[in-house]
Amino acid sequence: MTIWNLFQHPPADYRTVPFWSWNDDLDKNELERQIEEMHKAGIGGFFIHARGGLTVPYMGKEWMELIRICIKKSQELGMETWLYDENGWPSGFADGKVPALGVAYQQKRLAYEWAPFSRGNKVTIASYVQSEEELHLLTAADTRNPDFRVYYELNPYYIDTLSKKAVAAFIDSTYKAYWSEFGDQFGSVVKGIFTDEPQFGRGDLPWSLELEDAFQDQHGYTLRKVLPALFLETKDCRRVRYDYWSCVTTLFTESYAKQIGEWCEQRGWSATGHVVDEQTLMGQATSVGDPLLFYEYLQIPGCDWLGRSVSEDPIVPKQVSSVVRQLGKKQAITESYGCSGWNVSFQDLKRIGEWQFVHGLNLMCQHLQAYSLRGLRKRDYPPSLFYQQPWWRYYSHFNDYFARLSMLLVEGTRQAEVLLLHPIRTAWVELEGSNSSGVEQYHESFAQLSRWLCQSFIEHDYGSEGIIERHGKVEGNLFVVGESGYRVVVVPPSVTLSEMTVKLLNQFVLQGGSLVVFEPAPFLINGQPSEEISRLVNTAVSPDWNRSALVESVSRTVSPSISIIDKEGLPIASDMVNIQTLKLEDSYLYYLVNSGDKCYPDIEVTLPRKGRLSLIDLENGDIRPLNYTGAGNGVKLKMTLCPTQSYVIRLVPKKDQLEPDVVTLLQTDNTTNTIQELNELWEIDHIDHNSLTMDTCRYRLENGDWSEPKPIIFIQEELLQIGYPVKVELEFEFQIAFDPTIVREMHLVMENPEKAQILINERKISSHSCDWWRDVSFKKIDLSGFLQHGRNTIRLTLDFWNSPETYAAMERAQRFESEGNKLTFDTELESVYLVGHFAVKSESPYKNGEHGVMYTDGPFVLEELPHQFVLTTDLGCQGLPFFAGSIRLMQTVAIKQEDSALWFWQFGTPPEAIVTRLSINGQEVRNFLWEPYEAEISEYLQQGENLIELELTSSCRNLLGPHHHVKGEPMKVGPDSFKNKVGWTDRDLDPNINLYQSHYAFVRLGLSTLPRIVRMT
């Protein structure tokens, strides 16, 4: 069976595999229900991921039994079960078990100080005296007072990842524990394990009790004598730094990646995951040494992509895909969408995913699907891309799309004949302690060269010198790395190359290979001056520093994969328009992606091969002939490339050009003779329950005085600071402008109602839940008969307490992220919600902000829902500010039909909704998840009156926030985004700014322009 037989319904191997966050008290039936939800949504499997909020003992008997249940359930549904190797992240500390084994197992960082010494409690490694410009090591017998010392600091909450012994203990405690539990029965069913953000440091210099011996073995001299060279500009400092980082990188890679990769391979499991700080040379050098070298030992290497944006440069995905292609691996995974916020749209998901896929990744792991949103869990680097979202029923469209795309990219062979050397070793020698400013220019140059090549549609891989040392050779005029051969090698501005790289490049040039070297050219070999590298540079082409010069130099040997010109005849060169070419069976695939916001109408694409063209439709799996013409030795076709749009074009080579009989056009003729405008006023046909989020209340402790109204999240923090159990009363207030005695559905929705005494307008109400809403932890309490016109109050009385173990965990969480990422509270105070059939009016005006944000100061009053909405005015401002659901609107329009006319629906601008569903005369036309936002509707129209229905579906953003962030709608969202203190997701802000603003910020829901019906000739 070929992939084309499976293409419409790809098997689980190619389907998305999200993180499934196990973050609460876990119920067997609920776990099985959630797996069934995933299966219905077209998800192929899941990573079982312990995270903050988990109450079931991690790796305990109950934990293992619940995993067993989920393995069996996934087997039943044909899904894949994957494991995750840590409680929280970064991986390695085994929920604290490994660092608890002692100092030898704990992470260490190097530091130094000049005399007089003030950090006496640190462990001194070596002391030095200064003589003229040099620092000399003091021996034990030397009684002189030292001028300088190097010492190490301990992190007792993470492990020494340079130590094989420490990593072996991690493998024993986690990997072997899983294998002993599931290996015999499910060894071939469980697919593998994800390791997340292992590291030896973050911006510092690592130390290990095993480092000195390893350094002596590798380099033949004593590290202790030369340690000052790591921090200061000394004689031979670049050689020392090169050797130090080479040794550190080898230890980290072999201790962590190699041990885990080989352990998994021996058992038929796949090790997958990613390292930390993948984006820049500066971060890579001081956290993992050389990320590409690490990827070699994972069966499925991967990367992380956080936030709701893409990058100008392709470094992060291309680092992974280069090694995957070179070493003959099949899959490259991305953990994506963490921190992208509750309002991330399908268009955003598609753009972020395809930007990575066009740069070589091919397996999607969504971050994440939350078992529960109770308490802090709803703020755990949102969103939860799961059943809690109003758009969940449409999620299968996304998962089917990426399954088909993954199948093509996994089974196809990427075509790239240019190798751009990765200058991480230049970063090694230019680092001066934790000061990486000397590295930045080399990072920027490397990124710029890769951008220029992408802009010019010259496909390329990166070359890690560590990989080249192990897998590099020259065959004829090809520079070969593993299974990939390159006709051109580009050396970016650099300081040093390895001895092996220089040797192979000399051979490559002698045998006719094309070498391009940019200034400043490398002048060191292994960190030491060498005339040999100067001779090599003199044999290379040395272009000027601009894109045209680069393209001219490379194109003498390797031509661009395609050519694209706009409607003015000018070449398109954009960071956001990219190509990937693949060879698949008897055809070539051209995967063209626009990851930007610009639309390119009437462009002309030229492919450098002759053959028949067809369009592979990733939305439904169809393959249709395309309209094209011959162009010299290739073919050309016209198309429109909308924002976030992509095409997969299949070319079957033919010597003689054959014109297709029935064709698909990739552009719309914009000649029109009728535009049917629609009315801006639409009738409500159906609306899900509306909601009001109450995130502010007053409180008192132990029957004391009432506070002024405060954000509930601040009250939680204040009570945590008390440090002992207290009785707390919370009072929420809201206004009702309608007659509540008229029968309607009205519910209070809250978390853990059974733990509180609840008074509605001073009357006690049962805390028994009648159901859940949005999330299994959001419990509904019927308010029938308890509400009144005007002012209403909800008073909750409960015990606020946290155990001594929780307070100790909070203290540890302040010291290192591994502890914070698994933090669980015993008591959490959260917003409460009113849900039902009503409108929510703000008593202050709304103001427009950036990113489609509407601001208002409140307060809010419950009113009757209107019967109509103005669709081009934000629906939130018309009564739905906190709405999380679907609303179906309708109107009728008179059409004068003509047999020869083609009729199109056009939105003009993207709808301000996650999904917009169009139906005409009772027939569904299309669910609009992403561009293009138009559809042919000729077959749905009838002469005379036509019923038009639009159903807009929102996200959980306006329900869950952040409602008070200073940016309105931040593009990176983390737990701190809901508080008042700046966290790492807002590192671009002044750290002293008040993050929490008193006003409310909502994202728009509706349309910014009226849609229209267009008759085209």
BELVENRA-V105394 format. One record per residue. N is the residue number from 1. RES is the residue in one small letter. PHI is phi as a letter, one per 20 degrees, with the letter a starting at -180 (* if undefined). Layout:
N&RES&PHI + N&RES&PHI
This chain:
1&m&* + 2&t&e + 3&i&f + 4&w&f + 5&n&f + 6&l&e + 7&f&f + 8&q&f + 9&h&c + 10&p&f + 11&p&f + 12&a&f + 13&d&g + 14&y&d + 15&r&e + 16&t&f + 17&v&c + 18&p&f + 19&f&f + 20&w&d + 21&s&f + 22&w&e + 23&n&c + 24&d&b + 25&d&f + 26&l&e + 27&d&d + 28&k&g + 29&n&f + 30&e&f + 31&l&g + 32&e&f + 33&r&f + 34&q&f + 35&i&f + 36&e&f + 37&e&f + 38&m&f + 39&h&f + 40&k&f + 41&a&e + 42&g&m + 43&i&e + 44&g&e + 45&g&a + 46&f&b + 47&f&e + 48&i&f + 49&h&c + 50&a&f + 51&r&b + 52&g&g + 53&g&o + 54&l&f + 55&t&d + 56&v&f + 57&p&g + 58&y&f + 59&m&m + 60&g&e + 61&k&f + 62&e&f + 63&w&g + 64&m&f + 65&e&f + 66&l&f + 67&i&f + 68&r&g + 69&i&f + 70&c&f + 71&i&f + 72&k&f + 73&k&f + 74&s&f + 75&q&g + 76&e&g + 77&l&e + 78&g&m + 79&m&d + 80&e&d + 81&t&d + 82&w&c + 83&l&d + 84&y&c + 85&d&e + 86&e&b + 87&n&e + 88&g&n + 89&w&a + 90&p&f + 91&s&f + 92&g&p + 93&f&e + 94&a&l + 95&d&l + 96&g&n + 97&k&f + 98&v&f + 99&p&f + 100&a&f + 101&l&f + 102&g&p + 103&v&g + 104&a&f + 105&y&e + 106&q&e + 107&q&f + 108&k&c + 109&r&c + 110&l&f + 111&a&b + 112&y&b + 113&e&b + 114&w&e + 115&a&f + 116&p&f + 117&f&e + 118&s&c + 119&r&d + 120&g&f + 121&n&e + 122&k&e + 123&v&e + 124&t&f + 125&i&e + 126&a&b + 127&s&c + 128&y&b + 129&v&d + 130&q&e + 131&s&c + 132&e&l + 133&e&e + 134&e&d + 135&l&d + 136&h&d + 137&l&f + 138&l&e + 139&t&e + 140&a&f + 141&a&e + 142&d&e + 143&t&e + 144&r&f + 145&n&f + 146&p&f + 147&d&e + 148&f&b + 149&r&b + 150&v&d + 151&y&c + 152&y&c + 153&e&d + 154&l&d + 155&n&d + 156&p&f + 157&y&d + 158&y&b + 159&i&d + 160&d&e + 161&t&f + 162&l&e + 163&s&e + 164&k&f + 165&k&f + 166&a&f + 167&v&f + 168&a&f + 169&a&f + 170&f&f + 171&i&f + 172&d&f + 173&s&f + 174&t&d + 175&y&f + 176&k&f + 177&a&f + 178&y&f + 179&w&f + 180&s&f + 181&e&e + 182&f&c + 183&g&f + 184&d&f + 185&q&e + 186&f&c + 187&g&g + 188&s&e + 189&v&e + 190&v&f + 191&k&e + 192&g&r + 193&i&c + 194&f&e + 195&t&d + 196&d&c + 197&e&l + 198&p&f + 199&q&a + 200&f&d + 201&g&r + 202&r&b + 203&g&n + 204&d&c + 205&l&d + 206&p&f + 207&w&c + 208&s&b + 209&l&f + 210&e&e + 211&l&f + 212&e&f + 213&d&f + 214&a&f + 215&f&f + 216&q&f + 217&d&f + 218&q&f + 219&h&d + 220&g&m + 221&y&b + 222&t&e + 223&l&f + 224&r&g + 225&k&f + 226&v&d + 227&l&g + 228&p&g + 229&a&f + 230&l&f + 231&f&d + 232&l&c + 233&e&e + 234&t&c + 235&k&f + 236&d&m + 237&c&f + 238&r&f + 239&r&f + 240&v&f + 241&r&f + 242&y&g + 243&d&f + 244&y&f + 245&w&f + 246&s&f + 247&c&f + 248&v&f + 249&t&f + 250&t&f + 251&l&f + 252&f&f + 253&t&f + 254&e&f + 255&s&f + 256&y&e + 257&a&f + 258&k&f + 259&q&f + 260&i&f + 261&g&g + 262&e&f + 263&w&f + 264&c&f + 265&e&f + 266&q&f + 267&r&d + 268&g&n + 269&w&e + 270&s&d + 271&a&e + 272&t&c + 273&g&p + 274&h&b + 275&v&e + 276&v&e + 277&d&l + 278&e&e + 279&q&f + 280&t&c + 281&l&f + 282&m&f + 283&g&f + 284&q&f + 285&a&f + 286&t&e + 287&s&c + 288&v&c + 289&g&n + 290&d&b + 291&p&f + 292&l&f + 293&l&f + 294&f&f + 295&y&f + 296&e&g + 297&y&e + 298&l&e + 299&q&f + 300&i&c + 301&p&f + 302&g&b + 303&c&b + 304&d&c + 305&w&c + 306&l&d + 307&g&n + 308&r&d + 309&s&b + 310&v&c + 311&s&d + 312&e&f + 313&d&d + 314&p&e + 315&i&g + 316&v&f + 317&p&f + 318&k&f + 319&q&g + 320&v&f + 321&s&f + 322&s&f + 323&v&f + 324&v&g + 325&r&f + 326&q&f + 327&l&d + 328&g&m + 329&k&e + 330&k&e + 331&q&c + 332&a&c + 333&i&d + 334&t&c + 335&e&e + 336&s&c + 337&y&n + 338&g&g + 339&c&m + 340&s&e + 341&g&n + 342&w&f + 343&n&e + 344&v&g + 345&s&e + 346&f&f + 347&q&f + 348&d&f + 349&l&g + 350&k&f + 351&r&f + 352&i&f + 353&g&f + 354&e&f + 355&w&g + 356&q&f + 357&f&f + 358&v&f + 359&h&e + 360&g&o + 361&l&e + 362&n&b + 363&l&b + 364&m&d + 365&c&d + 366&q&f + 367&h&d + 368&l&b + 369&q&d + 370&a&e + 371&y&g + 372&s&b + 373&l&d + 374&r&f + 375&g&l + 376&l&f + 377&r&f + 378&k&f + 379&r&d + 380&d&e + 381&y&l + 382&p&f + 383&p&e + 384&s&e + 385&l&e + 386&f&b + 387&y&g + 388&q&f + 389&q&f + 390&p&g + 391&w&e + 392&w&g + 393&r&f + 394&y&e + 395&y&f + 396&s&f + 397&h&f + 398&f&f + 399&n&f + 400&d&f + 401&y&g + 402&f&f + 403&a&f + 404&r&f + 405&l&f + 406&s&g + 407&m&g + 408&l&f + 409&l&f + 410&v&f + 411&e&e + 412&g&f + 413&t&d + 414&r&f + 415&q&d + 416&a&b + 417&e&d + 418&v&d + 419&l&d + 420&l&d + 421&l&f + 422&h&e + 423&p&e + 424&i&f + 425&r&f + 426&t&f + 427&a&f + 428&w&g + 429&v&f + 430&e&e + 431&l&f + 432&e&d + 433&g&m + 434&s&e + 435&n&e + 436&s&d + 437&s&f + 438&g&f + 439&v&e + 440&e&g + 441&q&f + 442&y&f + 443&h&f + 444&e&f + 445&s&f + 446&f&f + 447&a&f + 448&q&f + 449&l&f + 450&s&f + 451&r&f + 452&w&f + 453&l&f + 454&c&f + 455&q&g + 456&s&e + 457&f&l + 458&i&d + 459&e&f + 460&h&b + 461&d&d + 462&y&e + 463&g&d + 464&s&e + 465&e&f + 466&g&f + 467&i&f + 468&i&f + 469&e&f + 470&r&e + 471&h&c + 472&g&e + 473&k&a + 474&v&d + 475&e&c + 476&g&m + 477&n&d + 478&l&d + 479&f&e + 480&v&d + 481&v&c + 482&g&m + 483&e&d + 484&s&d + 485&g&d + 486&y&c + 487&r&e + 488&v&c + 489&v&d + 490&v&d + 491&v&d + 492&p&f + 493&p&g + 494&s&b + 495&v&d + 496&t&c + 497&l&c + 498&s&e + 499&e&g + 500&m&f + 501&t&f + 502&v&f + 503&k&f + 504&l&f + 505&l&f + 506&n&g + 507&q&f + 508&f&g + 509&v&f + 510&l&f + 511&q&e + 512&g&n + 513&g&f + 514&s&d + 515&l&d + 516&v&d + 517&v&c + 518&f&d + 519&e&f + 520&p&f + 521&a&f + 522&p&f + 523&f&c + 524&l&d + 525&i&d + 526&n&l + 527&g&n + 528&q&c + 529&p&g + 530&s&b + 531&e&f + 532&e&f + 533&i&f + 534&s&f + 535&r&f + 536&l&f + 537&v&f + 538&n&f + 539&t&e + 540&a&e + 541&v&f + 542&s&c + 543&p&f + 544&d&f + 545&w&e + 546&n&b + 547&r&f + 548&s&f + 549&a&f + 550&l&f + 551&v&f + 552&e&f + 553&s&f + 554&v&f + 555&s&f + 556&r&f + 557&t&d + 558&v&c + 559&s&e + 560&p&g + 561&s&f + 562&i&b + 563&s&c + 564&i&c + 565&i&c + 566&d&e + 567&k&f + 568&e&e + 569&g&n + 570&l&e + 571&p&f + 572&i&e + 573&a&c + 574&s&b + 575&d&f + 576&m&e + 577&v&d + 578&n&c + 579&i&c + 580&q&c + 581&t&d + 582&l&c + 583&k&d + 584&l&c + 585&e&l + 586&d&e + 587&s&c + 588&y&d + 589&l&d + 590&y&d + 591&y&d + 592&l&d + 593&v&c + 594&n&d + 595&s&e + 596&g&d + 597&d&e + 598&k&e + 599&c&e + 600&y&d + 601&p&e + 602&d&l + 603&i&e + 604&e&d + 605&v&d + 606&t&d + 607&l&d + 608&p&e + 609&r&c + 610&k&e + 611&g&q + 612&r&e + 613&l&d + 614&s&b + 615&l&e + 616&i&e + 617&d&e + 618&l&f + 619&e&f + 620&n&c + 621&g&n + 622&d&f + 623&i&c + 624&r&c + 625&p&f + 626&l&d + 627&n&e + 628&y&b + 629&t&c + 630&g&f + 631&a&b + 632&g&m + 633&n&e + 634&g&b + 635&v&c + 636&k&c + 637&l&b + 638&k&d + 639&m&b + 640&t&d + 641&l&d + 642&c&f + 643&p&g + 644&t&m + 645&q&e + 646&s&b + 647&y&c + 648&v&d + 649&i&d + 650&r&d + 651&l&d + 652&v&e + 653&p&f + 654&k&b + 655&k&f + 656&d&e + 657&q&f + 658&l&d + 659&e&e + 660&p&f + 661&d&e + 662&v&d + 663&v&c + 664&t&d + 665&l&e + 666&l&d + 667&q&b + 668&t&d + 669&d&f + 670&n&e + 671&t&f + 672&t&c + 673&n&c + 674&t&b + 675&i&c + 676&q&e + 677&e&f + 678&l&d + 679&n&f + 680&e&f + 681&l&e + 682&w&c + 683&e&e + 684&i&f + 685&d&e + 686&h&b + 687&i&b + 688&d&f + 689&h&g + 690&n&e + 691&s&b + 692&l&c + 693&t&e + 694&m&d + 695&d&d + 696&t&c + 697&c&b + 698&r&d + 699&y&b + 700&r&b + 701&l&d + 702&e&l + 703&n&m + 704&g&e + 705&d&f + 706&w&f + 707&s&e + 708&e&f + 709&p&g + 710&k&c + 711&p&g + 712&i&f + 713&i&f + 714&f&f + 715&i&f + 716&q&g + 717&e&f + 718&e&f + 719&l&f + 720&l&f + 721&q&f + 722&i&f + 723&g&n + 724&y&b + 725&p&f + 726&v&b + 727&k&e + 728&v&c + 729&e&d + 730&l&d + 731&e&c + 732&f&d + 733&e&c + 734&f&b + 735&q&d + 736&i&c + 737&a&d + 738&f&d + 739&d&e + 740&p&f + 741&t&f + 742&i&f + 743&v&f + 744&r&a + 745&e&f + 746&m&b + 747&h&c + 748&l&e + 749&v&d + 750&m&b + 751&e&e + 752&n&l + 753&p&f + 754&e&f + 755&k&e + 756&a&c + 757&q&e + 758&i&d + 759&l&d + 760&i&d + 761&n&l + 762&e&m + 763&r&d + 764&k&f + 765&i&c + 766&s&f + 767&s&e + 768&h&f + 769&s&e + 770&c&e + 771&d&r + 772&w&c + 773&w&c + 774&r&m + 775&d&c + 776&v&f + 777&s&e + 778&f&e + 779&k&e + 780&k&e + 781&i&c + 782&d&f + 783&l&d + 784&s&g + 785&g&n + 786&f&d + 787&l&e + 788&q&b + 789&h&f + 790&g&n + 791&r&f + 792&n&c + 793&t&c + 794&i&c + 795&r&d + 796&l&d + 797&t&c + 798&l&b + 799&d&e + 800&f&d + 801&w&b + 802&n&b + 803&s&f + 804&p&g + 805&e&f + 806&t&f + 807&y&f + 808&a&f + 809&a&f + 810&m&f + 811&e&f + 812&r&f + 813&a&f + 814&q&f + 815&r&e + 816&f&b + 817&e&f + 818&s&g + 819&e&f + 820&g&f + 821&n&f + 822&k&c + 823&l&f + 824&t&c + 825&f&d + 826&d&e + 827&t&c + 828&e&c + 829&l&e + 830&e&c + 831&s&g + 832&v&d + 833&y&c + 834&l&d + 835&v&c + 836&g&r + 837&h&e + 838&f&a + 839&a&d + 840&v&d + 841&k&d + 842&s&e + 843&e&e + 844&s&c + 845&p&f + 846&y&e + 847&k&c + 848&n&f + 849&g&c + 850&e&f + 851&h&l + 852&g&m + 853&v&e + 854&m&d + 855&y&d + 856&t&b + 857&d&e + 858&g&m + 859&p&f + 860&f&d + 861&v&c + 862&l&e + 863&e&c + 864&e&f + 865&l&f + 866&p&f + 867&h&e + 868&q&c + 869&f&c + 870&v&e + 871&l&f + 872&t&e + 873&t&d + 874&d&g + 875&l&f + 876&g&f + 877&c&f + 878&q&e + 879&g&p + 880&l&c + 881&p&f + 882&f&d + 883&f&f + 884&a&c + 885&g&r + 886&s&c + 887&i&c + 888&r&d + 889&l&d + 890&m&b + 891&q&b + 892&t&d + 893&v&b + 894&a&e + 895&i&c + 896&k&e + 897&q&f + 898&e&c + 899&d&g + 900&s&e + 901&a&e + 902&l&d + 903&w&d + 904&f&c + 905&w&e + 906&q&c + 907&f&e + 908&g&n + 909&t&c + 910&p&g + 911&p&g + 912&e&e + 913&a&b + 914&i&f + 915&v&c + 916&t&c + 917&r&d + 918&l&d + 919&s&c + 920&i&c + 921&n&l + 922&g&n + 923&q&d + 924&e&f + 925&v&e + 926&r&a + 927&n&e + 928&f&e + 929&l&d + 930&w&b + 931&e&f + 932&p&e + 933&y&e + 934&e&b + 935&a&b + 936&e&f + 937&i&c + 938&s&g + 939&e&f + 940&y&e + 941&l&e + 942&q&c + 943&q&f + 944&g&n + 945&e&f + 946&n&c + 947&l&e + 948&i&d + 949&e&c + 950&l&c + 951&e&d + 952&l&d + 953&t&d + 954&s&e + 955&s&d + 956&c&e + 957&r&g + 958&n&f + 959&l&e + 960&l&d + 961&g&n + 962&p&f + 963&h&e + 964&h&c + 965&h&f + 966&v&f + 967&k&e + 968&g&n + 969&e&c + 970&p&f + 971&m&e + 972&k&c + 973&v&c + 974&g&c + 975&p&g + 976&d&f + 977&s&f + 978&f&d + 979&k&d + 980&n&d + 981&k&d + 982&v&f + 983&g&d + 984&w&f + 985&t&f + 986&d&d + 987&r&f + 988&d&f + 989&l&e + 990&d&g + 991&p&f + 992&n&e + 993&i&f + 994&n&e + 995&l&f + 996&y&e + 997&q&d + 998&s&f + 999&h&f + 1000&y&e + 1001&a&c + 1002&f&c + 1003&v&e + 1004&r&f + 1005&l&c + 1006&g&q + 1007&l&c + 1008&s&e + 1009&t&c + 1010&l&f + 1011&p&f + 1012&r&b + 1013&i&d + 1014&v&d + 1015&r&e + 1016&m&d + 1017&t&d
